[in-house]
Each structure stands twice: as structure tokens, then as C-alpha cells.
Amino acid sequence: MGYCVYVLECYIAGSFSCYYVGQTNDLNSRMEEHYDSIREHNTDSFVGRFDYVKLIWHKIVPTREDAVRLESYLKSLSPSGKRSYMNHN
């Protein structure tokens, strides 16, 4: 099977705000959770603070440990660093 590391673009009032980086073993279910947070305006959830999110990148890795490592690395990058990584991987 594998794990998925993914990046969302987050928008407020139609304007880009930030990237969200996550990892999961079921991307479809995780995206539904994000969409539910937005619909419910669940501000306890990071994504729930936005009006709209868009899945812009994902990568399948073999293990959860690989996913956690890649997620942590991507979170450490600046927005331009994230864009550069996504454009080259």
C-alpha cells in the first residue's frame, strides 16, 4: 500500500494564504475530512480556517516513517522552497 504526503493551497476570500502539508494512508478520506472542516467552519482544525483548499501535489512513499520524514521536511521549507520541491519531485 504506502502512505501519501500531500500539499494543499489554502485560500481566504479568493486569495492564496498558505500551504498545508500532511500525510495519510487514505488521501480520499483525508480530503473529505478537510472539506468537512471547511464546510463546518471548524476553526479547531487548521484547514477549517480557510474558505477553500486545493490539492496541488502528492507523493506516495513506502512507509509511514518515510511519510512523516518527508512531511516534516516540507513543513520546514519556506513557501518558495515548497514550490521548488514540488516542481522538481
C-alpha positions as CSV (number, residue, x, y, z in Angstrom):
1,M,0.0,0.0,0.0
2,G,2.0,3.0,1.1
3,Y,1.5,6.4,2.5
4,C,0.7,9.7,0.8
5,V,2.4,13.0,1.6
6,Y,0.3,15.9,0.2
7,V,0.2,19.7,-0.2
8,L,-2.8,21.9,-0.2
9,E,-3.1,25.5,-1.3
10,C,-5.3,27.3,1.2
11,Y,-7.4,30.4,0.2
12,I,-9.2,33.1,2.1
13,A,-11.6,35.4,0.2
14,G,-10.3,34.1,-3.1
15,S,-6.6,34.9,-2.3
16,F,-3.8,32.4,-1.6
17,S,-2.9,32.3,2.0
18,C,-0.5,29.4,2.7
19,Y,0.4,25.8,2.0
20,Y,-0.8,22.9,4.2
21,V,1.4,19.8,4.3
22,G,0.0,16.5,5.6
23,Q,0.4,12.7,5.3
24,T,-2.2,9.9,5.3
25,N,-2.7,6.3,4.3
26,D,-6.1,7.3,2.7
27,L,-6.0,10.5,0.7
28,N,-9.6,10.5,-0.4
29,S,-10.9,10.2,3.2
30,R,-8.4,12.8,4.5
31,M,-9.6,15.3,1.8
32,E,-13.2,14.7,2.8
33,E,-12.2,15.5,6.4
34,H,-10.6,18.7,5.2
35,Y,-13.6,19.7,3.2
36,D,-15.9,18.9,6.1
37,S,-13.8,21.2,8.4
38,I,-14.2,24.0,5.8
39,R,-18.0,23.4,5.4
40,E,-18.4,23.4,9.2
41,H,-16.1,26.4,9.7
42,N,-14.2,24.2,12.3
43,T,-11.6,26.6,13.4
44,D,-10.2,24.0,15.7
45,S,-8.9,22.5,12.5
46,F,-6.1,24.4,10.7
47,V,-7.8,23.8,7.3
48,G,-11.2,24.8,8.7
49,R,-10.0,28.4,9.0
50,F,-9.9,28.8,5.2
51,D,-12.6,29.2,2.6
52,Y,-11.2,26.8,0.1
53,V,-8.3,24.4,-0.3
54,K,-6.9,22.8,-3.4
55,L,-4.8,19.6,-3.6
56,I,-1.8,20.7,-5.7
57,W,0.8,17.9,-5.1
58,H,1.1,14.4,-3.6
59,K,3.7,11.7,-3.4
60,I,3.3,8.0,-2.4
61,V,6.1,6.7,-0.1
62,P,6.5,3.1,1.1
63,T,6.2,3.5,4.9
64,R,4.7,5.8,7.5
65,E,8.2,6.7,8.7
66,D,9.0,7.9,5.2
67,A,5.8,9.9,5.1
68,V,6.5,11.5,8.5
69,R,10.1,12.4,7.5
70,L,9.0,13.9,4.1
71,E,6.1,15.8,5.8
72,S,8.5,17.3,8.4
73,Y,11.0,18.3,5.7
74,L,8.3,20.0,3.6
75,K,7.0,21.8,6.7
76,S,10.4,23.2,7.4
77,L,10.6,24.8,4.0
78,S,9.6,28.4,3.1
79,P,6.7,28.7,0.6
80,S,9.2,29.2,-2.2
81,G,11.1,26.2,-1.0
82,K,7.9,24.1,-1.1
83,R,7.1,25.3,-4.6
84,S,10.7,24.4,-5.8
85,Y,10.5,20.9,-4.2
86,M,7.1,20.2,-5.7
87,N,8.3,21.4,-9.2
88,H,11.2,19.0,-9.1
89,N,9.7,15.9,-7.5
